[in-house]
Amino acid sequence: MQPGENEPTRSGPLSGPPAGPPNGPTKPQAGNNLAGPGFGPTQTTAPVTPPPPFPANLAGFTPISVMVGSGFAAVYRAHDHKMGRDVAVKRLLPVRAADPQWRARVDAEGRIQGDPAMPAGVVHVYQRGDDQYGPYLVMEWGDGGSLEDWHNRFKGRGPWQECVRLCQEIAETMHKVHGLRYLHR
């Protein structure tokens, strides 16, 4: 899987820019437990760069922790005091934030995943924003862990019934997404 292959795009004019290789020096980076765009395999290559600061203009949210994701974004776990829930705040790493194509990709991701018609099983975007460090998305926080976590828990030999259930759930969700004329690449 190439970087950016797991972001959803809408067929037609909303299709995002092609993913490019990471800029600058890279190192293996432990993954995270977030489901959603840009967070495919949990063993990824990420630019050697500190995460951007938490958005200062995001009032009512308190950052809890930060993790560097798939090589183009950092994700903060934050608490939304108005709604009383934890959220994910995803923003481009500095090496990507200056690139108009990556900024457009984050904007499209926010519009697509913020679509109220999006089915359960797709991480919902609650809010999009921008500041001097670049765009950010406030998204649903998922505590469920990654598929790699599940795979490792069973040492690659998970119960076949659970494997079938997971695959069926993913396929049904993607069928609904495709019915809305969105593509997942």
trRosetta pair geometry for C-beta under 8 A, 3 or more apart (Angstrom, degrees):
i j d omega theta_ij theta_ji phi_ij phi_ji
1 5 4.9 -139 -168 55 87 142
1 6 6.8 22 -176 -40 136 100
1 40 5.7 -133 120 160 151 158
1 41 6.6 157 54 -18 129 112
2 5 4.9 107 59 -40 73 116
2 19 5.9 155 130 80 104 131
3 19 4.7 -166 99 167 79 135
3 20 7.6 -31 77 75 123 30
3 21 7.1 126 25 -119 131 35
3 22 6.8 135 -50 -49 163 81
3 70 6.8 147 -136 150 89 107
3 71 5.7 -76 -121 74 132 138
3 72 6.9 120 -179 -27 123 117
4 7 5.6 -37 -165 7 63 117
4 16 7.7 -140 -172 107 116 131
4 18 7.4 116 106 175 150 42
4 19 2.6 -179 34 -77 144 135
4 20 8.0 52 -7 13 145 39
4 38 7.4 -4 -102 -102 49 74
4 72 7.6 49 -70 -9 89 153
4 105 7.5 -61 -135 -153 116 153
5 19 6.8 -85 -43 13 58 148
5 40 7.1 30 66 -64 90 155
5 185 5.6 -99 -162 135 59 71
6 37 6.3 177 114 -138 82 54
6 38 6.9 -164 78 -49 99 20
6 39 7.6 -97 93 54 138 39
6 40 4.3 154 -4 -74 149 108
6 184 7.1 1 -158 177 52 94
6 185 7.5 -133 -88 95 17 42
7 16 6.3 -24 110 34 133 157
7 19 7.9 143 16 -64 121 117
7 37 4.3 60 -116 -156 72 115
7 38 6.0 32 -75 -51 99 73
7 105 6.7 13 157 -176 168 109
7 109 6.1 -73 -158 -91 113 112
7 184 7.9 -160 108 -148 24 62
7 185 7.0 -14 65 61 62 80
8 37 6.3 -95 7 -86 78 120
8 109 7.2 117 54 -122 82 72
8 112 5.4 -164 98 137 115 149
8 113 7.1 129 46 -61 131 88
8 122 7.9 11 -34 -145 153 125
8 177 6.8 -101 -128 -178 137 137
8 182 5.3 16 177 167 117 121
8 183 6.8 158 -160 86 68 41
8 184 4.9 -38 -102 -99 77 71
8 185 7.7 126 -122 15 29 66
9 14 6.5 174 -175 113 75 83
9 15 4.6 55 166 -131 133 59
9 16 4.9 -125 -101 6 116 89
9 108 6.9 13 -123 144 74 137
9 112 7.4 -113 -122 -75 24 159
9 182 7.0 167 92 -163 28 77
9 183 5.4 -18 70 67 78 92
9 184 7.8 152 22 -97 62 25
9 185 6.1 -9 17 10 111 113
10 13 7.9 -11 94 66 107 54
10 14 3.7 28 55 71 114 128
10 15 6.7 -121 69 -62 54 53
10 108 7.6 -137 11 -171 96 109
10 112 6.0 -164 -40 -102 100 114
10 181 6.3 44 -157 118 88 86
10 182 5.0 -55 -98 -109 66 71
10 183 7.0 132 -130 17 15 77
11 14 7.9 38 58 53 19 90
11 15 6.8 19 -132 -64 27 103
11 181 5.7 -99 36 175 105 85
11 182 7.4 -172 -7 -123 75 20
11 183 5.3 88 -57 -21 85 115
12 15 6.8 165 70 -23 28 94
12 181 7.7 6 4 159 117 120
14 108 5.7 145 -179 -142 90 114
14 111 7.4 -122 -147 90 130 133
14 112 7.1 138 153 -70 138 106
15 183 7.8 3 -106 47 94 122
16 104 6.8 159 -141 115 77 92
16 105 4.4 69 -158 -116 127 82
16 108 5.0 -162 -81 64 96 153
16 109 7.6 25 -78 -48 142 81
17 101 3.8 -65 54 -163 170 108
17 102 7.6 -82 58 -59 129 39
17 104 6.2 84 -14 75 112 121
17 105 5.9 -89 35 -60 90 104
20 23 8.0 36 108 -50 116 84
20 101 8.0 76 -9 93 116 144
22 26 5.3 87 93 -82 144 127
22 45 5.9 -133 -2 117 150 106
22 46 7.2 -177 -124 -145 150 22
22 47 5.5 -168 -176 -61 115 83
22 71 4.9 -91 -89 -175 122 122
22 72 7.7 -139 -107 -64 85 76
22 95 7.8 51 -170 113 78 145
23 47 6.3 5 70 -96 69 130
23 95 4.9 -165 69 174 119 125
23 96 7.8 170 20 -68 119 65
24 47 5.2 59 70 -141 115 106
24 48 6.9 -122 130 40 114 80
24 49 7.3 72 87 -47 153 112
24 95 5.9 -107 9 -120 130 148
25 47 7.3 96 75 -152 52 64
25 48 5.0 -20 93 19 100 122
26 45 4.6 27 172 178 136 106
26 46 6.6 148 -149 71 87 25
26 47 6.2 -62 -99 -97 72 38
26 48 6.7 -174 -116 -24 21 85
26 71 7.4 0 -130 -126 117 111
27 45 7.3 157 74 -148 19 71
27 46 7.0 -34 63 62 67 73
27 48 5.5 66 2 -74 110 102
28 43 6.5 -13 -162 -171 108 87
28 44 7.6 142 -151 80 60 32
28 45 6.4 -53 -98 -97 47 62
29 44 5.7 -30 60 74 95 81
29 45 6.9 112 11 -143 94 17
29 46 3.8 4 -8 16 151 121
29 68 5.8 -79 -169 97 144 111
29 71 7.5 168 31 -69 137 70
30 42 7.1 -4 180 160 57 92
30 43 7.4 -31 -123 -105 40 62
31 39 7.2 114 -166 -165 103 87
31 41 6.9 -129 -79 131 143 50
31 42 2.5 -133 40 -161 157 70
31 43 6.1 -75 -29 -49 108 33
31 44 6.1 96 -86 -1 90 99
31 69 7.4 36 -149 -147 63 58
31 70 7.8 28 -126 -81 87 68
31 146 6.5 3 121 -27 133 168
31 148 6.7 82 56 47 150 148
32 39 6.3 -67 61 -144 103 126
32 42 6.9 -161 28 -133 35 94
32 67 4.5 128 -97 117 124 147
32 69 5.7 -58 9 -104 130 78
32 75 6.4 147 135 51 175 131
32 146 7.4 120 97 -48 43 127
33 142 7.3 -141 134 99 82 87
33 143 7.3 24 129 -150 129 34
33 144 7.5 -179 170 73 102 47
33 145 5.0 -55 -147 -119 112 41
33 146 5.4 -128 -127 -27 53 86
33 149 6.5 26 -113 -35 97 146
34 39 5.0 -91 86 -142 94 177
34 67 7.9 176 -12 69 115 130
34 69 7.2 -50 47 -107 128 121
34 75 5.7 -50 -25 128 160 172
34 88 5.8 91 -125 -112 132 154
34 123 7.7 40 174 -100 91 155
34 141 7.8 -77 -116 -145 94 56
34 142 6.0 116 -142 50 53 102
34 146 7.8 9 47 -74 30 97
35 39 6.8 -168 -146 83 16 127
35 123 5.6 173 99 -55 87 116
35 142 4.6 -12 22 56 100 165
35 144 6.9 6 -25 56 124 113
35 146 7.2 164 -75 -106 71 65
36 39 5.6 50 66 29 68 118
36 88 7.5 -176 19 77 155 157
36 90 7.8 -130 108 -52 141 153
36 113 7.6 43 -149 -124 107 157
36 123 3.7 -32 -91 21 110 155
36 139 6.4 55 -121 163 167 155
36 142 7.4 167 -27 5 102 131
37 109 5.3 -139 70 -140 163 127
37 113 7.1 -124 -10 -49 124 140
37 123 7.4 -129 -1 53 75 124
38 69 6.1 61 132 130 103 140
38 70 4.7 -161 168 34 75 140
38 72 6.2 -103 -148 61 124 109
38 73 5.5 48 145 19 152 131
38 90 7.5 129 62 -167 141 142
38 109 7.8 -6 -22 -117 114 159
39 42 7.9 23 177 -91 82 66
39 69 5.4 -74 -95 -159 91 123
39 70 5.5 -143 -94 -42 44 118
39 75 7.8 -1 -75 -29 132 147
39 146 7.7 -122 147 -106 107 119
40 44 7.4 112 68 -84 84 121
40 70 6.4 78 26 -118 78 135
41 44 5.9 143 85 -69 88 83
41 148 7.0 85 -156 -57 59 134
42 146 5.2 128 -59 97 128 168
42 148 4.3 -120 16 38 126 152
42 149 7.6 88 -36 -38 164 75
43 148 7.6 160 -13 -136 84 162
44 69 7.5 18 52 154 153 53
44 70 5.0 -108 -165 -138 171 57
44 71 5.7 -125 149 -31 121 102
45 71 5.6 34 92 -87 62 130
46 68 5.4 113 170 141 162 119
46 69 7.3 147 -100 87 130 34
46 70 7.0 164 -88 138 97 15
46 71 4.4 -141 -106 -91 57 59
46 93 7.8 142 -172 -52 98 159
47 71 6.3 102 -12 -157 73 68
47 93 5.9 164 53 122 124 155
47 95 4.9 -126 -171 22 177 152
49 93 5.5 107 84 179 131 122
49 94 5.8 -138 170 45 140 102
49 95 5.7 -169 -29 -21 163 110
50 94 8.0 33 68 1 68 124
51 66 5.2 -155 61 161 167 139
51 68 5.8 -145 -72 -80 102 89
51 74 3.5 106 -136 -119 111 164
51 76 8.0 137 156 -62 147 88
51 93 6.8 -87 -124 -112 52 81
52 74 6.2 -179 28 35 75 132
52 91 5.5 -87 62 108 129 127
52 92 7.3 45 -7 85 141 54
52 93 6.6 -180 -23 -134 96 36
52 94 5.8 142 -75 -54 97 80
52 97 6.9 78 -68 -44 147 147
52 133 4.4 137 -170 170 130 135
52 134 6.7 -107 -101 36 172 109
53 56 7.1 16 121 -42 123 90
53 133 6.2 -174 44 -48 82 163
54 58 7.1 -98 159 45 87 127
54 61 7.9 -149 174 109 121 111
54 63 4.4 -107 -91 -52 155 139
54 66 7.6 -128 -65 -76 94 122
54 76 5.5 74 -105 -85 98 166
54 78 7.2 127 -144 -86 127 129
54 89 6.8 68 -141 92 84 149
55 58 4.0 80 91 -15 111 114
55 89 6.8 -130 11 -180 107 138
55 91 7.0 154 -48 -65 100 146
55 129 6.1 79 -157 100 163 135
55 131 5.3 152 -139 -2 91 138
55 133 7.5 -144 -96 50 68 117
55 136 5.2 -123 -48 26 132 158
56 131 6.5 138 40 -153 82 162
57 129 6.7 -167 90 176 110 137
57 131 5.2 168 14 -87 119 122
58 61 4.8 -30 136 38 107 129
58 78 7.8 11 125 160 139 169
58 89 6.9 47 -163 -125 174 144
58 129 6.4 174 -82 52 94 167
58 136 7.4 -63 -61 88 134 144
58 138 7.2 150 -142 -71 129 123
60 80 6.5 31 131 -157 97 63
60 81 5.0 -130 -171 48 75 99
60 82 4.9 9 -179 -25 141 104
61 78 4.6 32 177 154 107 134
61 79 6.7 161 -154 76 59 44
61 80 5.6 -22 -100 -97 85 59
61 81 7.1 -153 -83 1 31 84
61 87 7.1 -64 -129 50 121 122
61 89 7.0 101 159 -58 152 138
61 138 7.5 -128 -84 -118 154 128
62 78 6.1 163 79 -163 37 83
62 79 4.9 -8 55 50 94 98
62 81 6.9 69 -8 -44 100 106
63 66 6.9 0 -175 -54 125 93
63 76 4.9 -61 -131 -173 104 131
63 77 7.5 100 -163 77 62 48
63 78 4.9 -48 -100 -99 46 94
63 89 7.4 -80 -101 36 90 135
64 76 7.4 132 41 172 65 82
64 77 4.5 -53 62 101 112 94
64 78 5.9 180 0 -101 84 31
64 79 6.1 88 -48 -26 112 89
64 86 7.0 -26 -1 -132 148 112
65 76 7.1 167 87 -154 39 60
65 77 4.9 16 51 40 85 108
66 74 5.8 10 -175 170 107 114
66 75 7.1 160 -153 86 60 41
66 76 4.9 -29 -97 -99 80 73
66 77 7.6 -149 -74 16 34 68
67 74 7.0 172 88 -160 36 72
67 75 5.6 -14 62 62 84 89
67 77 7.9 41 1 -19 99 94
68 74 5.1 -41 -106 -106 60 84
68 93 7.3 46 -142 -85 101 122
69 72 7.5 -43 84 55 102 57
69 73 4.9 -5 48 79 126 84
69 74 6.5 178 3 -107 87 26
69 75 5.5 66 -46 -9 119 106
69 90 7.6 -1 -8 -134 150 102
70 73 6.5 24 40 37 85 89
71 93 7.8 -87 160 9 31 142
72 92 6.2 -42 162 -136 79 78
72 93 6.1 -141 -171 17 29 102
72 96 4.7 79 -155 -66 83 162
72 102 6.4 -150 -166 -144 123 127
73 90 5.2 13 174 -174 137 95
73 91 6.4 156 -151 82 87 26
73 92 5.7 -60 -99 -102 73 37
73 93 6.3 -141 -94 -24 18 79
73 96 7.5 -60 -65 56 58 152
73 106 7.9 136 -91 -98 122 116
74 90 7.5 169 85 -148 40 53
74 91 6.1 -17 58 64 84 78
74 93 5.9 102 -24 -80 92 78
75 88 5.2 -16 -169 -168 112 105
75 89 6.9 148 -159 73 56 45
75 90 4.9 -18 -102 -97 84 76
76 88 7.1 145 74 -162 49 51
76 89 4.3 -13 58 58 104 102
76 90 7.9 -158 24 -68 67 33
76 91 7.8 15 -2 9 102 101
77 86 5.9 -1 -176 -175 94 117
77 87 7.7 157 -156 80 50 37
77 88 6.4 -33 -99 -101 56 63
77 89 8.0 -178 -84 18 9 80
77 141 6.3 76 -134 -126 87 131
78 86 6.9 153 81 -155 35 67
78 87 5.5 -27 68 64 87 85
78 88 7.6 128 21 -120 82 15
78 89 5.1 28 2 -11 130 118
78 138 7.9 -69 59 -130 129 95
79 85 7.5 180 -151 99 63 26
79 86 5.6 -44 -98 -98 63 66
79 87 7.6 133 -119 17 15 78
80 83 4.5 8 115 42 122 101
80 84 7.2 -46 91 13 80 17
80 85 5.4 -3 51 62 108 71
80 86 7.3 161 10 -114 81 13
80 87 5.1 57 -31 -11 114 122
80 138 7.6 92 -81 -175 124 130
81 84 7.2 28 -163 -74 30 48
85 141 7.3 -176 153 28 94 116
86 141 4.5 -46 113 35 92 165
87 126 6.7 -70 -133 23 137 139
87 138 5.3 13 154 -174 143 88
87 139 6.4 144 -176 69 89 39
87 140 7.0 -72 -133 -115 74 17
87 141 5.2 -150 -128 -34 19 103
88 123 7.8 -24 42 -170 136 133
88 138 7.6 151 80 -160 49 43
88 139 4.5 -29 68 69 99 97
88 140 7.0 4 20 84 101 30
88 141 4.9 143 -33 -93 82 70
88 142 7.7 -20 -30 12 131 71
89 136 5.8 11 180 175 90 124
89 137 7.2 170 -153 82 47 46
89 138 5.5 -16 -102 -102 77 67
89 139 7.5 169 -85 20 27 77
90 106 7.8 -162 114 -140 104 110
90 136 6.4 161 82 -158 45 70
90 137 4.8 -8 57 55 98 97
90 139 6.0 17 -2 3 111 126
91 97 7.6 15 163 -89 92 116
91 106 7.9 44 -138 -144 45 153
91 133 6.9 44 161 114 142 110
91 134 6.1 130 -177 88 102 102
91 135 6.7 -178 -136 99 80 47
91 136 3.8 -33 -84 -100 102 92
91 137 7.5 175 -73 18 56 63
92 96 4.2 -123 -173 92 113 110
92 97 4.3 154 96 -75 121 74
92 102 5.7 105 -124 141 142 122
92 103 7.1 -73 -18 -85 157 61
92 106 6.1 -98 -47 -50 107 147
92 134 4.8 -76 53 132 111 150
92 135 6.4 58 -2 56 110 79
92 136 8.0 -126 7 -81 67 60
93 96 5.2 78 58 17 75 103
93 97 7.0 -138 93 -24 31 93
94 97 5.5 -47 -131 21 33 117
94 98 7.5 29 176 -17 61 97
94 133 7.2 -68 -92 -160 81 89
94 134 7.7 -176 -107 -11 45 134
95 98 7.7 -64 -170 25 23 100
96 99 5.6 -63 -163 29 50 116
96 102 4.2 -130 180 158 96 168
96 134 7.7 88 96 -153 76 166
97 102 7.2 -91 -81 96 21 126
97 103 7.0 68 -158 -75 47 95
97 133 6.2 -59 -154 163 167 57
97 134 3.1 -104 -144 -64 115 147
97 135 7.5 180 -133 22 86 66
98 134 7.7 -89 -47 -82 43 118
99 102 4.2 65 82 13 110 108
99 103 6.7 178 89 -11 56 85
100 103 5.4 -55 -144 39 35 114
100 104 6.1 39 156 -22 68 105
101 104 5.7 -52 -148 35 30 112
101 105 6.5 35 150 -24 63 104
102 105 5.4 -48 -148 31 36 116
102 106 6.6 35 154 -17 65 100
103 106 6.0 -54 -153 35 32 108
103 107 6.4 33 149 -19 64 107
103 134 6.6 -128 -101 -155 99 97
103 135 5.5 127 -146 -4 79 124
104 107 5.5 -54 -147 38 33 114
104 108 6.3 33 154 -18 67 105
105 108 5.8 -54 -147 37 30 109
105 109 6.3 34 152 -22 64 105
106 109 5.5 -50 -146 34 33 116
106 110 6.5 35 153 -20 63 103
106 134 7.9 80 40 157 162 104
106 135 4.6 155 102 93 138 134
106 136 7.8 -34 171 -90 139 15
106 137 6.5 -148 -175 -33 96 110
107 110 5.8 -55 -154 34 30 112
107 111 6.6 27 152 -16 64 105
107 128 6.9 79 -128 -164 60 147
107 135 6.3 -104 -61 -129 77 165
108 111 5.7 -55 -147 38 34 109
108 112 6.0 29 157 -17 69 110
109 112 6.0 -58 -142 40 27 107
109 113 5.9 4 168 2 66 115
109 125 7.3 128 132 -57 76 148
109 137 6.7 -72 103 -62 108 155
110 113 6.5 -63 -131 50 21 94
110 114 5.5 19 165 -18 61 122
110 125 4.9 -167 -142 162 61 162
110 128 3.9 72 178 -84 156 122
110 135 7.7 -118 -24 169 139 126
110 137 4.9 -156 -91 -106 101 112
111 114 5.9 -66 -139 43 19 109
111 115 7.2 46 152 -50 57 85
111 128 7.7 -10 -52 -40 61 151
112 115 6.0 -32 -171 -13 34 114
112 118 7.7 96 152 -81 62 127
112 182 6.1 114 -157 -123 117 134
113 118 6.2 50 -148 -88 44 168
113 122 6.4 -151 -132 151 86 109
113 123 6.2 -6 -161 90 135 73
113 124 6.2 172 162 -139 89 29
113 125 4.2 93 98 -11 102 106
113 137 7.8 51 68 -168 129 145
113 139 7.2 -2 126 -120 140 109
114 118 7.8 126 78 -6 8 135
114 124 7.1 86 -108 -174 42 71
114 125 4.1 -64 -65 76 83 104
114 126 7.4 176 -116 -65 95 8
114 128 7.1 -76 -45 -31 150 105
115 118 4.8 113 77 -36 90 95
115 180 7.1 128 125 175 153 148
117 180 5.7 152 115 -115 122 131
118 122 4.7 -101 170 76 114 138
118 124 6.4 162 81 -101 133 81
118 177 7.2 20 -141 -105 76 85
118 180 7.2 -62 -94 -9 53 173
119 122 6.0 93 67 3 64 109
119 173 5.7 -166 92 -141 126 71
119 176 4.0 37 -26 116 151 148
119 177 6.6 -108 23 -56 108 69
120 173 7.4 -102 91 -110 56 104
121 169 6.5 -172 -118 165 134 93
121 170 7.6 177 -178 -107 131 41
121 172 7.7 133 -15 89 170 88
121 173 3.5 -110 106 -107 148 138
121 176 7.9 109 51 48 125 132
122 173 6.4 163 -45 -179 82 118
122 177 6.4 120 -69 -82 139 119
123 139 5.5 28 157 178 112 122
123 140 5.0 -157 -159 56 72 106
123 142 6.5 -85 -101 -31 106 123
124 139 6.8 158 88 -156 44 71
124 140 4.6 72 48 -27 80 123
125 128 6.8 30 160 -58 128 84
125 137 5.2 -60 -135 -169 115 115
125 138 7.0 106 -165 73 69 51
125 139 5.2 -42 -104 -99 60 81
125 140 7.8 -92 -67 -6 27 79
126 138 4.8 -59 65 104 100 99
126 139 6.7 174 8 -102 83 23
126 140 7.2 123 -33 -52 100 63
127 137 7.3 155 85 -161 54 49
127 138 4.0 16 52 40 98 119
128 135 6.9 -16 -173 -167 94 106
128 136 7.5 161 -157 85 51 48
128 137 5.7 -21 -105 -106 69 70
128 138 7.7 -138 -66 18 27 77
129 135 7.1 154 89 -154 42 60
129 136 5.3 -15 67 61 89 91
129 137 7.9 170 25 -84 70 27
129 138 7.3 44 1 -19 109 100
130 134 6.8 -75 -144 163 78 27
130 135 4.8 -33 -96 -97 86 63
130 136 7.2 167 -87 16 36 71
131 134 7.4 -8 61 42 62 28
131 136 7.5 1 12 1 95 115
145 149 3.8 -100 178 74 115 151
145 150 6.4 132 113 -45 122 79
146 149 4.7 113 53 -1 72 97
146 150 7.3 -133 100 1 46 84
147 150 5.5 -52 -153 37 38 113
147 151 6.1 42 148 -22 68 105
147 166 7.5 123 -117 176 102 145
148 151 5.4 -51 -143 37 35 115
148 152 6.1 33 157 -18 66 106
149 152 5.9 -59 -148 39 27 108
149 153 6.3 34 153 -28 63 105
150 153 5.7 -51 -150 27 30 115
150 154 6.9 2 160 6 62 106
150 158 6.5 20 152 -86 94 147
150 166 7.7 143 125 -89 166 158
151 154 6.6 -78 -158 50 27 91
151 156 5.9 28 -179 -89 89 53
151 158 6.8 -84 -112 -30 47 120
152 155 7.0 27 -165 -81 37 40
152 156 7.9 19 -92 -42 33 66
153 158 7.7 55 78 -91 89 101
154 157 5.4 -135 150 68 97 52
154 158 3.8 120 66 -79 167 68
154 159 7.4 -125 -126 -10 149 60
158 162 5.5 -94 156 77 113 120
158 163 5.5 134 91 -56 113 96
159 162 4.5 79 73 8 95 107
159 163 7.1 -164 94 -9 48 85
160 163 5.3 -50 -148 35 40 117
160 164 6.3 41 153 -20 69 102
161 164 5.8 -52 -150 36 31 111
161 165 6.4 33 150 -20 64 106
162 165 5.5 -50 -145 36 34 114
162 166 6.4 36 156 -19 66 103
163 166 6.0 -56 -150 36 28 109
163 167 6.4 25 155 -15 64 109
164 167 5.8 -58 -146 40 30 110
164 168 6.1 31 155 -21 65 109
165 168 5.7 -56 -146 37 28 112
165 169 6.3 29 155 -20 64 106
166 169 5.8 -55 -148 35 30 111
166 170 6.4 27 155 -16 65 106
167 170 5.8 -55 -148 38 31 110
167 171 6.1 29 155 -18 66 109
168 171 5.7 -56 -144 39 29 110
168 172 6.2 29 158 -19 65 108
169 172 6.0 -55 -145 36 27 109
169 173 6.4 26 156 -17 62 108
170 173 5.9 -59 -150 38 29 110
170 174 6.2 23 156 -14 66 109
171 174 5.9 -57 -144 41 29 107
171 175 6.2 37 154 -26 64 105
172 175 5.6 -50 -148 31 31 116
172 176 6.7 30 153 -17 62 103
173 176 5.8 -57 -156 35 33 110
173 177 6.4 32 148 -18 67 106
174 177 5.3 -50 -144 37 38 114
174 178 6.2 39 155 -19 68 103
174 184 6.0 -84 -132 17 105 142
175 178 5.8 -54 -147 38 28 110
175 179 6.5 36 149 -25 61 105
176 179 5.4 -50 -151 30 33 118
176 180 7.0 30 150 -16 62 101
177 180 5.8 -59 -161 34 36 109
177 182 5.0 -70 170 71 87 113
177 184 6.4 49 111 -37 146 112
178 181 7.5 46 -178 -85 41 18
178 182 6.7 -108 -93 66 33 62
178 183 7.1 51 -110 -97 80 51
178 184 7.9 -80 -65 2 85 93
